[in-house]
Amino acid sequence: MKIIFYLSLFTFFLFISSCEKDIEGCTDTSAVNFNSDATQNDDSCLFDSDGDGINDSDEVLGCTIEEACNFNINATDSDNDSCEYAATGFDCEGNVTSYSIGMQVEGGIVFYIDETGEHGLIAAMEDLPSMSWGCMGMFISGADGTSIGSGSQNSLDIVSSCSQSPIAASACLAYELDGYADWYLPSIDELVEMYNTIGNAGPQGNIANFEEASQSEYWSSSEFNEDYAWSVQFSNGNSFYDDKEFIYNVRPIRSF
């Protein structure tokens, strides 16, 4: 009789044990959601490797430096090696914030900035085909400006009085580059300024690629008289007036 009793009791506990189900949960003790009652791992474990209170699965890697163009306000982990910055004088959208001598912008290279810092002159990065000043034997009224700022009016006066084409002034006025069509032949002082800032005499040397060989003369728009006009020799910076029919280098400029 006792045997039957114990056998029945064993069978009862075996039945009860078989009715108990495994408890699913995270069984990894290093996880932030470790469940000590879990008997079966259900792959729900979450980890916070750097201890910042944000689970690894929710971390966002990105640039966390606010001055960077690709600053990520949502970044939780810094990847500052990926930060990108605007070039000097530009914002992140490519807009000019400040001009400097030698800056390549708006179709050319800056060679003069006025006292406001917001306006100045830009030289094209290339020469036009060499040609004459033109209008030999003709006095051009108004084309005798020599100062910085007079090159544009000189050029307009030349082409309005002289039908010869192409000549240095007309070629510059017809020049177009990068959407800019307001180029002109520089005055003598503008030409000298180019030599002193972005030519051989500039602090960075001849960064605008002016001709430096024996035929390094460049025409200005400044007339000397009916037969001569001013030019600058870019091998040494000397300025002189010469026969208008001579074939010299031509470099357009524009203002900003």
SETORMI-212040 format. One record per residue: residue number from 1; residue in three letters; z, x, y of N, C-alpha, C, CB in turn. Coordinates in steps of 0.05 Angstrom, whole numbers, plus 5000, padded with zeros to 4 digits. Atoms other than C-alpha are relative to their C-alpha. Glycine has a CB too. Example, Ala and Ser with C-alpha at 12.3 -4.5 7.8 and 13.67 -1.06 7.14 Angstrom:
% residues 2
resi/resn/nzz/nxx/nyy/cazz/caxx/cayy/czz/cxx/cyy/cbzz/cbxx/cbyy
1/ALA/5000/5018/4976/5156/5246/4910/5000/5018/5024/5025/4980/5001
2/SER/4999/4984/4976/5143/5273/4979/5014/4985/5022/4971/5009/5009
//
This chain:
% residues 256
resi/resn/nzz/nxx/nyy/cazz/caxx/cayy/czz/cxx/cyy/cbzz/cbxx/cbyy
1/MET/5000/5016/4976/5000/5000/5000/5000/5017/5025/5024/4981/5000
2/LYS/4998/4982/4977/5018/5057/5048/4973/5013/5005/5022/5021/4996
3/ILE/5026/4986/4998/4951/5090/5034/4981/4982/5015/4989/5007/4972
4/ILE/5018/5020/4987/4915/5027/5054/5007/4998/5030/5002/4973/4987
5/PHE/4991/5002/4972/4957/5023/5119/4990/5024/5016/5030/4999/5001
6/TYR/5009/4976/4984/4943/5095/5141/4970/5001/5002/5011/5026/4986
7/LEU/5029/5000/4999/4870/5088/5123/4990/4980/5022/4989/4993/4973
8/SER/5008/5020/4980/4866/5026/5167/5006/5010/5028/5015/4974/4995
9/LEU/4993/4989/4974/4902/5061/5224/4981/5022/5009/5029/5012/5000
10/PHE/5019/4979/4994/4855/5121/5221/4974/4987/5008/4996/5018/4976
11/THR/5025/5013/4994/4796/5075/5221/5001/4987/5028/4994/4978/4979
12/PHE/4996/5013/4974/4824/5039/5283/4997/5021/5023/5028/4987/5003
13/PHE/5002/4980/4979/4832/5103/5324/4972/5012/5001/5021/5023/4995
14/LEU/5028/4990/5000/4763/5127/5302/4982/4981/5014/4991/5004/4971
15/PHE/5016/5021/4987/4735/5062/5327/5004/5002/5031/5007/4972/4990
16/ILE/4993/4998/4971/4772/5069/5394/4987/5024/5012/5030/5001/5004
17/SER/5012/4975/4990/4748/5141/5402/4970/4998/5003/5007/5023/4981
18/SER/5029/5003/4999/4677/5123/5387/4991/4982/5023/4989/4989/4974
19/CYS/5006/5019/4977/4680/5070/5442/5002/5014/5027/5018/4976/4999
20/GLU/4997/4985/4975/4698/5122/5496/4973/5013/5007/5023/5021/4999
21/LYS/5025/4988/4991/4636/5143/5537/5005/5025/5016/4984/4980/5017
22/ASP/4999/4976/4984/4622/5211/5568/4999/4993/5030/4977/5020/4993
23/ILE/5001/5004/4971/4635/5214/5643/4980/5020/5013/5029/5003/5013
24/GLU/5020/4982/4988/4574/5242/5680/5008/5008/5027/4973/4986/5001
25/GLY/4993/4990/4974/4582/5285/5741/4994/5030/5001/5029/4995/5008
26/CYS/5004/4971/4997/4580/5356/5768/5023/5015/4986/4998/5008/5030
27/THR/4979/4985/5015/4617/5403/5721/5002/5029/5008/4995/4998/4970
28/ASP/4999/4973/4991/4604/5467/5759/5022/5003/5020/4972/5008/5013
29/THR/4976/4997/4983/4669/5490/5790/4994/5012/5027/5021/5017/4986
30/SER/5007/4987/4974/4633/5528/5846/4986/4980/5019/4982/5024/4996
31/ALA/5013/5020/4983/4600/5464/5872/5019/4986/5018/4985/4980/4982
32/VAL/4983/5014/4981/4626/5426/5931/5008/4972/4990/4987/4998/5028
33/ASN/4994/5026/5011/4624/5362/5891/5008/5001/4970/4975/4982/5003
34/PHE/4990/4997/5027/4656/5388/5827/5017/4977/4992/5015/5027/4997
35/ASN/4984/5023/5010/4684/5330/5786/5016/5009/4975/4982/4976/4993
36/SER/4984/4990/5022/4742/5352/5743/5002/4980/4977/5028/5005/5010
37/ASP/4998/5020/5021/4739/5287/5704/4973/4998/4984/5007/4972/5011
38/ALA/5026/5002/5013/4666/5295/5686/4999/5015/4973/4978/5011/5018
39/THR/5003/4988/5027/4650/5310/5613/4971/5008/4995/5010/4982/4978
40/GLN/5029/4993/5005/4574/5315/5620/4987/5005/5027/4986/4977/4985
41/ASN/5013/4993/4974/4536/5351/5676/4975/4983/5003/4993/5031/5000
42/ASP/5023/5018/4994/4485/5305/5709/4981/5012/5021/5009/4973/5009
43/ASP/5018/4986/4981/4450/5357/5753/5003/4990/5029/4971/4997/4991
44/SER/4995/5010/4973/4481/5328/5816/5015/5020/5017/5016/4974/4999
45/CYS/4984/4981/4986/4517/5391/5837/4988/5008/5027/5004/5025/4983
46/LEU/5008/4991/4973/4514/5410/5911/5015/5025/5007/5006/4977/5021
47/PHE/4987/4974/4994/4528/5479/5938/4998/5006/5030/4986/5023/4983
48/ASP/4999/4991/4972/4546/5510/6005/5004/5030/5000/5022/4985/5017
49/SER/4998/4972/5005/4530/5583/5995/5013/5016/5023/4973/5012/4994
50/ASP/4990/4985/4977/4547/5606/6066/5025/4988/5012/4978/5002/5021
51/GLY/4975/5011/4991/4607/5561/6075/5000/4989/5028/5021/5021/4998
52/ASP/5001/5011/4973/4583/5529/6139/5003/4970/5000/4974/5008/5012
53/GLY/4996/5028/5001/4597/5459/6116/4975/4984/4996/5013/4991/5025
54/ILE/5026/5013/5004/4523/5443/6105/4990/5008/4972/4979/5007/5022
55/ASN/5010/4994/5027/4497/5437/6034/4974/5016/5001/4997/4974/4984
56/ASP/5024/4983/5001/4444/5487/6014/4975/4983/5001/5000/5017/4975
57/SER/5024/5017/5001/4395/5430/6002/4994/4988/5027/5004/4978/4979
58/ASP/5004/5011/4973/4404/5407/6074/4996/5021/5022/5024/4982/5007
59/GLU/5004/4979/4980/4398/5474/6108/4971/5001/5010/5008/5028/4987
60/VAL/5027/4997/4988/4339/5484/6156/4998/5028/5012/4996/4978/5023
61/LEU/5004/4972/4991/4315/5556/6166/4981/5000/5024/4989/5017/4977
62/GLY/5017/4999/4976/4286/5571/6235/5011/5018/5022/4995/4973/5010
63/CYS/4992/4984/4976/4289/5607/6302/5021/4986/5016/4975/5007/5018
64/THR/4978/5013/4986/4355/5593/6337/5004/5011/5028/5025/5003/4984
65/ILE/4998/4989/4973/4342/5631/6402/4985/4982/5019/4989/5029/5001
66/GLU/5011/5021/4982/4331/5580/6458/4977/5010/5017/5021/4989/5017
67/GLU/5021/4989/4983/4286/5627/6498/4974/5003/4985/5009/5027/5012
68/ALA/5024/4996/5016/4236/5632/6441/4982/4976/5002/5007/5006/4971
69/CYS/5019/5022/4999/4173/5590/6442/5002/4982/4976/4971/5011/5002
70/ASN/4998/5016/5024/4186/5566/6371/5030/4994/4993/4987/5014/4977
71/PHE/4972/5007/5004/4261/5551/6381/5001/4973/4985/5015/4998/5027
72/ASN/4997/5024/5016/4281/5500/6328/5028/4988/5004/4995/5006/4970
73/ILE/4974/5012/4994/4336/5454/6352/5014/4990/4975/4997/4977/5020
74/ASN/4989/5010/5025/4345/5429/6281/5008/5021/4980/4981/4981/4987
75/ALA/4994/4978/5018/4355/5497/6250/5030/5003/4996/4988/5027/5010
76/THR/4972/4995/5007/4421/5507/6214/5005/5028/4991/5009/4980/4978
77/ASP/4998/4972/5008/4407/5577/6188/4979/5015/5017/4994/5004/4970
78/SER/5018/4985/4982/4377/5629/6234/4981/5018/4985/5016/5018/5019
79/ASP/5021/4982/5010/4312/5664/6218/4987/5012/5025/4978/4985/4982
80/ASN/5008/4991/4973/4306/5700/6285/4978/5021/4999/5023/5010/5015
81/ASP/5023/4983/5002/4255/5749/6258/4974/4985/5004/5000/5015/4973
82/SER/5024/5017/4997/4207/5691/6262/4996/4990/5028/5001/4977/4981
83/CYS/5002/5010/4972/4219/5678/6336/4975/5011/5014/5026/5008/5016
84/GLU/5024/4993/4985/4158/5680/6380/5005/4997/5030/4975/4984/4991
85/TYR/4995/5001/4971/4158/5695/6455/4974/5001/5016/5018/5024/5008
86/ALA/5024/5000/4982/4109/5685/6512/4995/5028/5010/5004/4980/5023
87/ALA/5006/4974/4988/4073/5746/6539/5011/5001/5028/4969/5004/5000
88/THR/4989/4996/4973/4100/5775/6604/4982/4987/5021/5003/5030/5005
89/GLY/5015/5013/4979/4079/5732/6662/4989/4973/4993/4978/5017/5009
90/PHE/5010/5026/5009/4063/5671/6620/5023/4983/4988/4977/5004/4979
91/ASP/4981/5017/5015/4101/5611/6593/4989/4995/4972/5005/4973/5015
92/CYS/5008/5004/5028/4096/5586/6522/4974/4984/4997/5022/4985/4985
93/GLU/5025/5015/5000/4037/5541/6540/4976/5017/5010/5002/4975/5016
94/GLY/5021/4982/4990/3998/5601/6567/4995/4998/5030/4975/4993/4986
95/ASN/5002/5001/4971/4008/5583/6640/5012/5024/5013/5013/4974/5010
96/VAL/4990/4976/4985/4018/5640/6690/5026/4992/5014/4979/5010/5019
97/THR/4975/5004/4986/4089/5644/6715/5004/5021/5022/5024/5001/4981
98/SER/4999/4979/4979/4082/5709/6754/4978/5020/4995/5028/5015/5000
99/TYR/5023/4981/5002/4024/5756/6769/5010/5029/5002/4980/4994/5022
100/SER/4994/4971/4997/4025/5831/6761/4974/5015/4999/5020/5009/4977
101/ILE/5024/4983/4999/3975/5887/6773/4993/5008/4971/5004/5025/5017
102/GLY/5008/4993/5027/3935/5899/6710/5000/4977/4980/5017/5021/4989
103/MET/4999/5024/5017/3947/5829/6681/4972/4990/4996/5018/4978/5011
104/GLN/5026/5012/5005/3885/5802/6647/5004/4969/4999/4988/5010/4973
105/VAL/4996/5029/4997/3880/5729/6668/4977/4989/5017/5027/4994/5013
106/GLU/5019/5015/4983/3832/5678/6697/4973/5014/5002/5012/4995/5027
107/GLY/5026/4988/5000/3769/5714/6677/4998/5030/5005/4983/4987/5019
108/GLY/5002/4972/4994/3787/5785/6694/5027/5014/5001/4987/5004/5027
109/ILE/4975/4984/4999/3842/5835/6713/5010/5001/5029/4995/5029/4990
110/VAL/4988/5001/4973/3890/5829/6773/5001/5028/5011/5028/4987/4999
111/PHE/4998/4974/4987/3883/5886/6822/5014/4999/5028/4973/5013/5003
112/TYR/4987/5002/4974/3915/5859/6885/5016/4974/5000/4980/5001/5024
113/ILE/4982/5024/4997/3974/5811/6899/5011/5000/5028/5023/5000/4979
114/ASP/4990/5000/4973/3993/5788/6968/5030/4997/5001/4987/4976/5015
115/GLU/4971/5000/4997/4063/5783/6996/5014/4976/4988/5007/5003/5029
116/THR/4988/5023/5012/4075/5714/6968/5004/5003/4970/4983/4975/5006
117/GLY/4999/4997/5029/4065/5738/6897/4984/4979/4985/5028/5001/4991
118/GLU/5014/5022/5012/4024/5676/6884/4969/5001/5003/5010/4974/5011
119/HIS/5029/4998/4994/3955/5697/6910/4992/5029/4999/4993/4987/5027
120/GLY/5009/4972/5001/3912/5758/6903/4971/5000/4991/5017/5017/4982
121/LEU/5028/4996/5008/3847/5785/6874/4998/5009/4972/4987/5021/5019
122/ILE/5006/4994/5028/3818/5792/6805/4972/5012/4998/5003/4975/4982
123/ALA/5026/4987/5004/3762/5839/6784/4990/4992/4972/5002/5031/5002
124/ALA/5012/5005/5026/3714/5822/6727/5005/5025/4983/4970/4993/5002
125/MET/4996/4978/5019/3723/5865/6665/4975/5016/4994/5012/4990/4975
126/GLU/5025/4986/5006/3651/5887/6665/4983/5002/5025/4985/4985/4977
127/ASP/5019/4997/4978/3597/5912/6712/4976/4981/4995/4990/5029/5002
128/LEU/5026/5013/5002/3535/5872/6727/4979/5022/4998/4995/4981/5025
129/PRO/5021/4979/5000/3468/5908/6719/4999/5014/5027/4973/4988/4993
130/SER/5002/4985/4974/3461/5963/6772/4976/4990/5016/4997/5030/4994
131/MET/5021/5010/4982/3420/5942/6832/5005/5009/5028/4998/4969/4998
132/SER/4997/4992/4972/3409/5952/6906/5017/4980/5016/4972/5002/5013
133/TRP/4986/5017/4982/3449/5924/6963/4981/4979/5012/5014/5016/5023
134/GLY/5022/5017/4991/3383/5896/6989/4999/4997/5031/5003/4973/4988
135/CYS/5003/5007/4972/3360/5871/7057/4997/5025/5018/5025/4985/5010
136/MET/5005/4976/4985/3337/5940/7079/4986/4994/5027/4983/5020/4983
137/GLY/5011/5004/4973/3322/5943/7154/5008/4975/5013/4970/5002/4998
138/MET/4991/5026/4989/3357/5877/7166/5030/5001/5006/4993/4977/4980
139/PHE/4972/5002/4993/3422/5869/7204/5010/4972/4992/5005/5005/5030
140/ILE/4989/5025/5010/3465/5815/7170/5024/4992/5017/5007/5002/4970
141/SER/4978/5009/4983/3508/5779/7221/5023/4989/4983/4990/4979/5019
142/GLY/4976/5010/5014/3579/5769/7195/5006/5016/4975/4997/4972/4993
143/ALA/4995/4986/5025/3573/5817/7136/5013/5027/5004/4974/5004/4984
144/ASP/4988/4974/4994/3611/5873/7169/5030/5001/4995/4994/5008/5029
145/GLY/4972/5000/5006/3680/5853/7145/5008/5022/4981/5009/4973/4989
146/THR/4991/4978/5017/3718/5911/7114/5027/4996/4987/5000/5026/5016
147/SER/4973/5003/5009/3788/5886/7102/5002/4984/4974/5017/4986/5022
148/ILE/4995/5017/5024/3819/5855/7040/5000/4971/5009/5028/5008/4987
149/GLY/5002/5028/4993/3801/5782/7042/4973/4994/5013/5022/4992/5018
150/SER/5026/5005/4986/3732/5791/7075/4976/5000/4982/4997/5020/5022
151/GLY/5023/4997/5018/3689/5802/7014/4985/4974/4995/5009/5011/4974
152/SER/5013/5026/5005/3675/5728/7001/4981/4992/5022/5021/4979/4995
153/GLN/5016/5008/4977/3650/5714/7071/4976/5019/5004/5016/4999/5026
154/ASN/5022/4981/4999/3609/5778/7072/4978/4992/4981/5010/5029/4992
155/SER/5020/5007/5020/3574/5757/7008/4984/4975/5007/5014/4996/4973
156/LEU/5013/5025/4992/3559/5687/7034/4981/5006/5023/5020/4979/5008
157/ASP/5018/4994/4977/3531/5716/7099/4975/5015/4991/5016/5016/5021
158/ILE/5023/4984/5009/3487/5765/7061/4978/4981/4988/5008/5020/4979
159/VAL/5020/5017/5014/3453/5712/7017/4989/4978/5019/5012/4988/4975
160/SER/5011/5021/4982/3446/5662/7075/4980/5012/5019/5023/4988/5016
161/SER/5018/4987/4981/3408/5713/7117/4977/5015/4986/5015/5019/5018
162/CYS/5020/4984/5014/3369/5751/7064/4990/4986/4975/5012/5028/4993
163/SER/5011/5015/5022/3322/5719/7014/4994/5019/4976/4974/4986/5008
164/GLN/5006/4981/5022/3314/5782/6971/5019/4994/4977/5003/5029/5010
165/SER/4984/5006/5024/3339/5770/6900/4987/5012/4975/5004/4970/4997
166/PRO/4970/4999/4999/3371/5794/6858/5009/5025/5015/5012/5000/4972
167/ILE/4986/4977/4987/3415/5839/6900/5029/4998/4993/4995/4999/5032
168/ALA/4972/4999/5009/3488/5858/6892/5015/4975/5007/5013/5024/5013
169/ALA/4985/5023/4992/3516/5800/6932/4991/4975/4986/4997/4996/5031
170/SER/5010/5024/5013/3471/5746/6902/5007/5000/4971/4970/4997/5004
171/ALA/4993/4999/5028/3485/5770/6832/5029/4994/4995/4993/5028/4989
172/CYS/4971/5006/5003/3560/5767/6842/5005/4970/5005/5016/5017/5020
173/LEU/4996/5028/4994/3556/5697/6872/4990/4982/4977/4987/4992/5026
174/ALA/5011/5015/5022/3515/5674/6812/5015/5004/4974/4971/5007/4997
175/TYR/4986/4992/5025/3562/5705/6761/5020/4978/4991/5016/5026/5004
176/GLU/4981/5019/5011/3602/5659/6715/5013/5012/4975/4986/4973/4992
177/LEU/4986/4989/5024/3655/5678/6663/5025/4983/4995/5007/5030/5004
178/ASP/4976/5015/5009/3708/5638/6625/5004/4975/5017/5024/5018/5002
179/GLY/4997/5024/4984/3694/5577/6667/5003/5004/5030/5022/4984/4990
180/TYR/4997/4993/4971/3701/5613/6734/4973/5008/5012/5020/5024/5003
181/ALA/5026/4996/4987/3641/5612/6781/5003/5007/5029/4982/4976/4996
182/ASP/4995/4994/4971/3673/5634/6847/5002/5030/5005/5026/4986/5008
183/TRP/5000/4971/4997/3658/5709/6842/4984/5008/5025/4989/5013/4975
184/TYR/5015/4990/4977/3633/5751/6900/5001/5031/5000/5011/4989/5027
185/LEU/5001/4970/4998/3618/5824/6920/5024/5009/5018/4973/5009/5012
186/PRO/4976/4992/4985/3682/5859/6944/4993/5015/5026/5018/5017/4984
187/SER/5003/4984/4976/3690/5887/7014/5008/5029/4994/5018/4988/5023
188/ILE/4994/4972/5005/3700/5962/7022/5030/5004/4995/4991/5016/5024
189/ASP/4971/4996/5005/3776/5956/7027/5008/4988/4973/5016/4987/5023
190/GLU/4994/5012/5026/3777/5910/6966/4991/5019/4978/4986/4973/4997
191/LEU/5010/4981/5019/3735/5961/6929/5019/5024/4997/4972/5009/5007
192/VAL/4982/4977/5001/3782/6018/6948/5026/4992/4986/5007/5009/5029
193/GLU/4975/5010/5013/3842/5975/6926/4996/5000/4969/5007/4972/5010
194/MET/5005/5000/5029/3809/5967/6858/5002/5028/4988/4971/4988/4995
195/TYR/4998/4972/5009/3802/6042/6851/5029/5009/4998/4983/5018/5018
196/ASN/4973/4990/4998/3874/6053/6871/5020/4986/4981/5010/4996/5028
197/THR/4981/5015/5017/3905/6001/6825/4992/4998/4971/5004/4972/5011
198/ILE/5008/5003/5028/3862/5991/6763/4977/5020/4993/4990/4972/4995
199/GLY/5020/4978/5005/3814/6051/6770/5015/5026/4994/4981/5003/5024
200/ASN/4989/4974/5006/3826/6125/6762/5026/5006/5014/4980/5021/5007
201/ALA/4976/4994/4985/3880/6127/6816/5023/4981/4994/4994/4998/5030
202/GLY/4979/5019/5007/3919/6070/6786/5021/5012/4982/4988/4975/4987
203/PRO/4978/4989/5017/3986/6081/6750/4993/5000/4970/5025/4984/5005
204/GLN/5007/5002/5028/3954/6061/6684/4972/5012/4994/5001/4971/4990
205/GLY/5027/4989/5003/3888/6096/6696/4978/4979/5003/4998/5015/4974
206/ASN/5024/5017/4997/3819/6065/6692/5001/4978/4979/4975/5017/4996
207/ILE/4997/5021/5020/3841/6002/6655/4979/4978/5003/5027/4988/5003
208/ALA/5022/5020/4997/3782/5961/6682/4973/5011/4993/5000/4990/5029
209/ASN/5025/4989/5011/3730/6007/6652/4978/5004/5021/4990/4983/4978
210/PHE/5020/4993/4980/3695/6029/6716/4984/5024/4991/5013/5005/5027
211/GLU/5017/4976/5006/3638/6079/6711/5013/5024/5013/4971/4996/5011
212/GLU/4986/4976/4990/3667/6149/6718/4981/5024/5000/5024/5006/4984
213/ALA/5019/4977/5002/3606/6193/6706/4988/5006/5027/4978/4994/4979
214/SER/5013/4991/4974/3560/6223/6758/4990/4977/5016/4977/5020/4994
215/GLN/5010/5023/4985/3532/6155/6776/5022/4979/5001/4974/4989/4986
216/SER/4977/5018/5000/3598/6122/6791/5003/4985/5026/5025/5017/4996
217/GLU/4999/5014/4974/3581/6091/6859/4999/4970/4996/4977/5009/5018
218/TYR/4999/5029/5001/3597/6017/6869/4995/4989/5028/5027/4990/4989
219/TRP/5005/5013/4974/3570/5973/6924/5023/4982/5009/4974/4984/4999
220/SER/4982/5020/4988/3616/5937/6971/4982/4980/5015/5021/5013/5020
221/SER/5015/5019/4984/3594/5876/7012/5001/5006/5030/5011/4972/4995
222/SER/4997/4993/4972/3610/5911/7077/4976/5016/5010/5026/5017/5004
223/GLU/5024/4988/4988/3548/5928/7118/5009/5020/5021/4981/4979/5012
224/PHE/4995/4981/4979/3547/5990/7161/4981/4996/5024/4997/5030/4989
225/ASN/5020/5008/4980/3482/5976/7198/4976/4988/4985/4991/5025/5018
226/GLU/5023/5013/5012/3413/5949/7184/4988/5016/4976/4978/4996/5020
227/ASP/5011/4984/5021/3397/6006/7136/5021/5010/4979/4986/5024/5011
228/TYR/4979/4989/5018/3464/6025/7105/5022/4980/4995/5012/5026/5013
229/ALA/4977/5016/5007/3523/5993/7070/5021/5018/4987/4992/4976/4981
230/TRP/4978/4984/5011/3591/6018/7046/5001/4999/4970/5026/4992/5013
231/SER/4996/4999/5029/3604/6040/6975/5024/5019/4994/4975/5009/4985
232/VAL/4978/4983/5009/3659/6075/6935/4991/5015/4974/5026/4984/4995
233/GLN/5006/4984/5024/3650/6131/6884/5025/5000/4982/4992/5030/5007
234/PHE/4976/5004/5017/3697/6114/6826/5007/5024/4983/4995/4976/4983
235/SER/4992/4975/5014/3698/6184/6798/5022/5014/5016/4977/5018/4996
236/ASN/4980/4986/4984/3740/6207/6857/5012/4983/5023/4988/5025/5013
237/GLY/4989/5018/4980/3753/6148/6904/4988/5003/5027/5029/5004/5001
238/ASN/5012/4997/4974/3710/6172/6961/4983/4976/5008/4982/5026/5001
239/SER/5016/5022/4990/3680/6118/7005/4980/5011/5020/5018/4978/5014
240/PHE/5021/4991/4982/3615/6127/7044/4980/4978/5003/4987/5026/4989
241/TYR/5022/5019/4997/3556/6088/7071/4974/5013/4992/4998/4990/5030
242/ASP/5025/4989/5012/3488/6096/7039/4977/4981/5003/5005/5008/4971
243/ASP/5025/5015/4999/3417/6071/7037/5002/4974/4984/4976/5017/4991
244/LYS/4997/5026/5013/3416/5997/7020/4982/4997/4975/4993/4978/5019
245/GLU/5018/5002/5023/3359/6008/6971/5008/5016/4976/4972/5008/5008
246/PHE/4990/4984/5023/3398/6056/6927/5010/4981/4978/5022/5020/5009
247/ILE/4990/5016/5023/3414/6029/6858/5028/5009/4992/4980/5002/4975
248/TYR/4972/4994/5007/3489/6028/6848/5013/4979/4982/5017/5002/5027
249/ASN/4985/5018/5017/3540/5995/6803/5010/4976/5016/5024/5014/4986
250/VAL/4990/5025/4987/3564/5924/6818/5022/4988/4983/4976/4980/5004
251/ARG/4978/5013/5014/3631/5893/6800/5009/4976/5016/5024/5021/4996
252/PRO/4991/5024/4986/3646/5820/6819/5030/4998/5000/4987/4976/4987
253/ILE/4972/5007/4999/3714/5797/6841/5003/4971/5008/5016/5019/5020
254/ARG/4993/5027/4992/3748/5730/6854/5029/4999/5010/4995/4980/4977
255/SER/4972/5003/4990/3811/5706/6889/5014/4979/4984/5000/4994/5030
256/PHE/4984/5021/5013/3868/5665/6860/5023/4992/5019/5012/5010/4974
//
